[in-house]
Amino acid sequence: MTTRIEKRFAALKQEGRAALVTFVTAGDPDAETSLAIAKALPGAGADVIELGMPFTDPMADGPAVQAAGLRALNAGQTMRKTLALVREFRKGDDTTPIVLMGYYNPIYIYGVEKFLADAKSAGVDGFIVVDVPTEEDDEFCIPALKAGFNFIRLATPTSDDKRLPVILKNTSGFVYYVSITGITGAATPDPAKVKEAVARIKRHTDLPVAVGFGVKTAEHARAIAEGADGVVVGSVLVDAVRQSLDEPGKATGATVKAVTDLVAELARGVRSVRK
């Protein structure tokens, strides 16, 4: 069965353009505002939505995403509430792919079998779990694939031609190329190096390759879209949430618009590139 992720990338290939993949943290700054942001993303130009699963020790994330996770946890976000957000989103949108991204601990605590069943009924399409290596695929990746989800794996600048086939073995939906070494939002990717890396990955797989980490502006997005099948934007969006909050850290009337205005701008950058 073809997943929403596979359908979306196939449709965009027909259109001749890259996908805009947007990351926001579930429950940031609160459950209600987070749902409003998610609902508004497709209209602003997001093709795929990544929802961060808040976790207390997000080792691969930079300060912006770490802060977003803490805001969400402090506001009472749980895995059940994250799945409820997806379920609520699906009432009005049955086509936009949703990927849950984060760390294995909250899934393990929830219980893998129950988590997969609840995620499926909520309308989740795939997962990015950054701290479960390929050597441990039986733990979560294989059960997720068997349950009909896409499992999206990260490739990095240090993933050489020997390691890439191992990474790609059980990957589906798309490959997420981390364009810089280090944490999220820390630096800006070099488009020429990205194009080269995407071409190298494509020698090993037919899957679409989406590129993230460090994309902050429409110009960055346009440059990356020229050499990739998707552009992933995250830190700058969660930072837009932070900047829109009032002094006590609560959502304001400007919060949703702060994110959607930025997404619309990034979407214009991505969509200006035709292939």
LINZISUL-V343882 format. One record per helix or strand of 2 or more residues. SS is the DSSP state (H for helix, E for strand). FROM is the first residue (numbers start at 1). LEN is the number of residues. If there is no record, write none. Layout:
{{SS,FROM,LEN} {SS,FROM,LEN}}
This chain:
{{H,4,12} {E,19,7} {H,31,14} {E,48,5} {H,63,12} {H,79,12} {E,97,6} {H,104,7} {H,112,11} {E,126,4} {H,134,3} {H,141,6} {E,150,2} {E,154,3} {H,161,8} {E,174,5} {H,191,12} {E,208,5} {H,218,8} {E,230,4} {H,235,10} {H,255,17}}
